[in-house]
């Protein structure tokens, strides 16, 4: 079985956006910029390329990310790539490949963090407002945002 796992480290380009789905579940969106720098062997000049990634996360992780992170913070995101398609009000077809995050964390390479545990619901292995991770299948995620991405 093929797996689709990705880990990226980059800087948040805008404050995380927290929403609640129709089911009541928390969902967060954020965008990160990942810089790649190398020296051109012919010119000896340093060159740089930036890639931007859209990230979604759910449950207590979404709320914790929205309450803990801000534009400019360096983060580590681990999850899976998912493609999502939709049609605009004008009938144009659009699609996006985004990271559905299993983990979102601040990078401690150039910063410090204070960790505060969230309380767990009685008799549960998950925080009170969380859900088990969605199963990894080839089917579209049932935890996608209802609106088109930004």
N, C-alpha and C positions, 0 to 999 in steps of 0.2 A: 504494500500500500504506500503510495507516495504521500509525503508530508510537505506542508507548505509553511515553514517557520521562518520568521525574519526577526532580526534584532537590529535596531538602528539607534544611534546616539546623535543627538542634535539639539538645537535651541528652539524653544517654542516661539512661533512668529506672531501670535496674538493670544490674548487671554483665553483660557479654556472656556468653552460654551457648554453650560449644563442645561439639560432639558429633561423632562419626564415624559416617557412614552404613554400611550393610551392605557397600557397595563399598569401604570404607576411606577414602573422601573426607571431608575436614573440612567441617563445616557450623556456622555461627554464627547465633544469634538474638539480637537486641537490640531494644529498644523506645526510641523517641525521642519527646520532647515538643517540639512546635513552638508557640511563643507568638506570637500576633498581637495587637498593641496599637494602639488608635486613640483619638482624642478625640471624644467625643459632641458634635456641634455644638449640640445643644439645651441640654445641661446643662453643657457645658465640662469634664465629668469624663472622666478616662482610663478606658477599658474594656479588658478583655483576654479573649481566648478561647484555650484550649489545645486542640490536636489531638494525638492520639497515633497513632504509626505503628509497626507491627511490621515488622522488617527481617530478611531472611535473606541470607546470603552463603556462598560455597563456596570450596573449594580453599585455596591459601596465603593469600588475602585473609581467609578465615575465621580461620585460625590467627593471622595478624598482628593482626587486629582484637581477638581475644580476649586476646592477649598485650600489646597496646598501649593499649587503651581501658578505661575504667571508668565506673561510674555517675557522672553529673554532668558528664562531658566533653562539650564542644560538638563536634558532628560535622557533616560534609557527606556526604550519601548521594545517590548518583545510580544510577538503575536503572529498573526497569519495574514497574508494578502488575500483580499476578497475583491471581486469585481461586482459592481452594482450598476444597473441600467435603469433609466426612467425616461419619460417623455415630458417635455415642457408643455406649458399651456398653449404654445404656438404649434405643437405637434412635432417639434424637433426632438430627435433621439439623442440622448446623452448617456455617457457611462464614465465611471471613475474606478480606479483601483486604489483601495485604501487599506490601511493596516487595522485589523480588528484586534485590539490589544488584549493580551492575557495579563500583562504587567506594564505599569507605567511608574517610573521611579525617578527621583532626582539623581543626577550624577554627582558624586562626591569628590570628583577629581579636582575641581576648582571651587568647591563650596562646602558648607556644613549643613546639616539638617538635624532637627529635633523630631524624634519619632514618638508618636502618641498612638497607642493601640485603640482601636474602636471596640466597643462592647459587643459581645456575641449574644444572639438570641438564645433563650434557654433550650438546652438539648440539641443544639445545632452546631455543625462544624463550620458554618458560614456566619459572617456578621449579619445582624438583624435585617438589613435591607438588601441583602445580596441574593444571588441565585447561583446554582452550580453553573459552570461554564457550558456554553452551548456545545453540543457534540460536533466534532469536525466531520463534515460530510461534503459532498459535492453540491448539495442543495444550497440555495441562497439562504443567508442568515435570516432567522425569524426575528432577530433583534435589531434590524436596520431602522434608521430614522424614517419617519413617514414622509418628510419633505425631501426635495432635492438638495444636494450638498451645496455649500457655498463656493 
